[in-house]
């Protein structure tokens, strides 16, 4: 089970329905860091972390600027020299979309 993929799927579905807020659970550090990057880029609004003494919850405010977001699964090992090739294969078109790389050790 991939909690980041589930969270982004919930955000996508809520955005398509035209809602302004989404409840994401469980909450993890990876989701918080990813949503912070999305918030700084302007794709989502503020989010609030709710501590329920279990896995945690998040309430995310949506701005309506998000078209689609998702996770590439399984996680691939990508070398720096091959990054341009992966970008051309994964993104929809030139100068449209973005990618966030994570280093997991």
N, C-alpha and C positions, 0 to 999 in steps of 0.2 A: 504494500500500500504506500503510495507516494502522497504525502500530505500537501506538498507544493502543487502537484497536479490537480488534486481535489480542490484546493483553494482557488486556483486560477480558473478551473471549470465553473465553480460557483460564481465567480466574478463575471465570467463570460455570459452565463445564463441570465444572471440578474441584469446585466447591461443590455442584453437583447430584449428583455421584457420591459425595459424603460424605467426600472426602479432606481431610487436614489441611494439606497443603503443595502448592504449585504452583511449577513452574519456568517463568519467563518469560524469553524471549529474542527479540529483542535488547532491551537496556536503554537507555533514553533519559532525558533530563532531564525531559521532559514526563510520562513514566510515573512517575518518582520523585516528582515534585511531586504528581501525582494520588493516588498511593498514600499519601503522607504525609497528605493531607487525609482519606482514607478511614480511615487508622489513628487519627488524632486523633478522628474521629467514632465509632470503636469497631467499624467494620464488618470490619476485618481486624486481624490481629496484627502482630507485628514482621516486617520483611523485611530480607534481607541481600543486598548487591550483591556479585557475584563478578566479579572482573576477569580475563578470559581473554585479554587483549591483542587482542581482536577487537571485537565489538559489545557484549560484556558480557552477564551473566545476572543474574537475581534469583531468590531463593527467598523466597516469601511464605507466612507462616503464616496459615491461615484459622481463623476463630472459629465459623463456622456461623451467623452473624447476617445474612448477605447473602442477599437474595432474588433480586435481578436488578440488573445494572448494564450500561450500554452507552454508546455514543457516538452523538450525533446527527450524521449525516453526510448531506450536506455541511454545512460550518460556515456558519451563517447570520449575517448582520449584524442585530443586534437593538438597537434603541434603548431607552433606559431607560424611556420612556413606554409602550413596547409589551411590557415584560417580564412584566407580570401576564397579558396575553393569551397569551403563549407558555407561561407556566407552567401555565395552565389547559388548554391544548391538549396539553401533553407529559406532565404528571404524571398518575398513575393516579387519585388522588382527593385530596380536600382534606386537608391536614395529613398526607400520607403521601408519603414520598419526598423527594428533594432534587436540587438541581442545582448544578453547579460551572461557573462562567463563566470563560472564559479570554480574555485580550486578546493577540492575536497580531499583531504588526506586522512 
